[in-house]
């Protein structure tokens, strides 16, 4: 995936905030051999947890 790619409208490395609890994190694209199966996750600051960047979380994300 090149640096101009987006997933659900977000770019790799973009900072986001969860409006439900104020947590901030970074969007990270996951590398896959098949571009049709590209995925991304949000790596939350100060947490060992990462969430998949998926439709159910999109309404709660805001760009930082």
N, C-alpha and C positions, 0 to 999 in steps of 0.2 A: 504494500500500500504506500503510495507516495504521500508527501507532506501536505498536499492540497486536498487530500481525501477527507470526507466527513462521514460520520455515522450518526444517524438520527439528528443531523444538524450540528454535531459537535466535532471539533478537531482533536487529533491526538495531542495530549499535553494541556488541553484547555482546563481551566480551573472552574469548579462548580460548587454550589451550595445547595444543600437539601433544605427546602423552606419549612419542612416539618419540624426539624430540630436544630437547624443552624449549622450542622456539620459541613465541613468543606473537604473537598477532595480533588483529584486529578483524573481526567479521562485518559485511559491508556488503551490503545488498540492492541489486540492480541494478534500475534503473527500466526497465520495459517497458510498451508501450502496451496489451498484452493481459495481464490478470491471470492467465490460465491458463498463461502462459509465464514467470511470475516466477522469478527465479534469484537466487542470492546467492553471494558469494565471501568468502574469508578473505584479508585484506590483512595480510601478515606484517610485523612490526616489523623495522626495519633491513634491509629487502630490497625489491627491485624486483619481486618475484614475488608473485602472488596465485593462490590455488587455488580452484577451484569448490567450494562447499559441497555435497558429494555423498555418496551412501551409502557409498562405499568409504573415505572419510576419517573418517566419524562415530565409529567405534569408538576412534579415536586422539585425540579431542578431549576436553578437560576445561575446565570454566568456570574462569576466573581470579577 
